[in-house]
Amino acid sequence: TVLYGSETGNAEEQAKSLYADIKARGLNATLATLNDFEFEDLPNQGTVMVVISTCGQGEFPANSHKFWKQLQDPTLPMSYLD
């Protein structure tokens, strides 16, 4: 699974390139923005690669806020990070 957060398209371009390389090797993969990914599916992913770039004065891209907030939840089970 390749997830990305991008405001200006730089991280999106890199994530799409990574995804294409994975698929070219005959491997299964999915590509999504961080906010479009179903966070509850995170523990079911074999490998997750996150490509993100900051914008402005180091802020998170708009399409990553929801994911980041869920990831910071202190009650998040460790199974989400294994």
Sequence and secondary structure as in RCSB ss.txt:
>XXXX:A:sequence
TVLYGSETGNAEEQAKSLYADIKARGLNATLATLNDFEFEDLPNQGTVMVVISTCGQGEFPANSHKFWKQLQDPT
LPMSYLD
>XXXX:A:secstr
 EEEE SSSHHHHHHHHHHHHHHHTT    EEETTTS GGGGGG S  EEEE  BTTTB  GGGHHHHHHHT TT
  GGGT 
